[in-house]
Amino acid sequence: MKILISGSHGLVGSALAQSLAKDDHEVFSLVRHAANAGAREIEWHPNHGRLNPQDIEGFDVVIHLAGESIPSGRRSDEKKRTIRESRTKGTTLLSQTLAQLSQPPSVFLSASAIGYYGNRGDEVLTEGSAPGKDFLSSVCVEWEEATRPASEKGIRTVLTRFGIILDSHGGALAKMLTPFRM
């Protein structure tokens, strides 16, 4: 399969790209710098609304993982704005561009987060549960809504609500282990 990944240099994206490549898939990365054709990169600029539709024509699957790290740094108003915009702008641009293609992918997989549900204590939650009412919940609602153009085009759109990422090399676990490393 020919697969395009945004956020392929992040913790989840890099592991996924390696795994897919090992399974002999053609893996390309959406990058926010001048693309290196030999490295299977495609340039895009989500903050400026730039993505050439011709560059992403003919992929079987598009996986969208890009976005500002949620757990890093203090949640100032600026950090909140960056978190929201990094998800909504990029997802909107990618979804709208996919919807324009003459050969769209059969699947558009877009990351989201369990923050969708908010802090609900011991309440049992399912995929059908309503969103929470806090900052991250509102971000997730907008983030998921941004996939609508692809879905309405008939592209199978899958929303993956990730929990806390635990890996000793990055994510929340690495931060928790830092005080114990010498």
N, C-alpha and C positions, 0 to 999 in steps of 0.2 A: 504494500500500500504506500501511497504517497501522502505524507502527513506533515502538516504545518503546525508549529508550536510557538505561541507567544509566551514570554516568561521562561524560555528554555535555559536561561542561565541561573535561574533561581533554584532553591533547594529541591522542590518537587519536579520542576521542569527539566533540570539537568539529569536527575535520576531516570525520569521517564524517557527522555531523548536517548540516553545510553541503552536502556532496556529495549526500546523499539528498534534501534539500530542493530543491536545484537540479534534481533529476530528478523533481520534483513529487510526492514522497512526503509523507505527513502524518507529521511527526516530533514526538514528544513526549519530554520528559525526566523521568526520575525524579530528584527533588531532595530534599535533606535540610533544607529550610526550608519555610515556608508557601508553598504553590503559588500561582503567579500564573496564573490560568486563561487570560488573554490571551496568555501566553507558552507555552502548551501544556506546562504542568508538572504533574506528579503527585507529591504528597508521599509520602515513605516515610522510615522511621527504622530502618535495618538493625541498628544497635546495640541497639535496644530491641524488635526483633521486630515492628515495626508497618508494615503495608502493607495497605491496604483492597483486598480482591479485586475489588470492584465497580469500582474505579478503573482496573483494568488488563484488564477484560473486553473482548474483541472486537478485540484487536490482532492483526495478521497475523504480525508478527515482533517478538520481544523480544531486544534485544542488551544483554548485561551486561558492562560494562567497568570498573565502579567498583572501587576498591581503593587502599589506601595506596601511595604511590610506593615502589618497592623501592630504586632507586639513591640516593635522597636521604637524607642523614644517616648517622650512625654506627649500626651494628647492635647497639645495646644490647639487653638482655633486653626492655625496654619496647617498643623499635622492632620487635623480632621478634614480640612479642605483637600489636602493632597491625597489622603486615603480615598475620599469620595470620588474626586475627579479622575484619579488613576484607574479606577474601576469603571466608572460610567462613561467617560470619554472613549477609552480604548475599546470597551465592549460595544458601544454604540457604533463607532467607526467600523469595527470589524464586522458586526452584524449587518449593518447597512450595505457594506461593500459586498459581503457574501450574497446578499439578496439581489444584487445587480448582475451577478455572474450568469453567463450563458451555460456554464458547466459548474454549478455549485457543488460543494462537497455533499456527500450523503449524510454526514454527521458533523455537527458543530457541538463540541463539548466545551462548556464554559464554567470556570470555577466560580464558586460562591462560598459561603461560610455558614457554620452553625450559628454564627452571630445573628442570623436571620430570626431565630426564635427568641432572642433576648434571654435574660436571666429569669427563669420561671420556677426556680426551686426544684421541688420533687415532682412537679407535674410531668406526666408521661406525654411525650411529644412524638408526632409522626410527621411524615412529609406533608400531610394535609393540615397540620396545625397552623394557626394564624401567626403572622410575624409578631415579634415583640414590639416594644414602643421606645426603645433606646436608640442611641446614635448608630451602632453597628447594624441593628435591625433595619433602620431606614436606609443605610447604605446598601445592604443586601437586597432589599426590595427594589431599589433603583437599578442596581447592578443586574439583577435577574430580568427586570423589565427591559433593559437595554438589549436583550437578545431577541426581542419580539420581531424585528424585521426579518431575521433569518428564519424564525419559526413560521411566520406568516407566508414566507416564500415556499414553505414545504420542506425545508431542511430539518431533518430530525435534530432537535436541540435538546441537549442533556445538560442539566444544571447539577453540578457536584458541590454539595455543601460540606466543605472540609472542616474538620475539627482542628484541634491544636496539633501542629506537626511536631512529632517527637523523633529526633535524629541527633546523635551525639556530635555531628559535624555542623549542625545549624538548626535553626528553628528554636522552639521553646526549650527543648531538653538541653541543647548546648548552652543556653543562657543559665539554666538551672544548675548545670554541672560546673560552670566557670569558677565559682568560689572553691571548688574541691580539686581543681587541676593545679598542679605545681609546675 
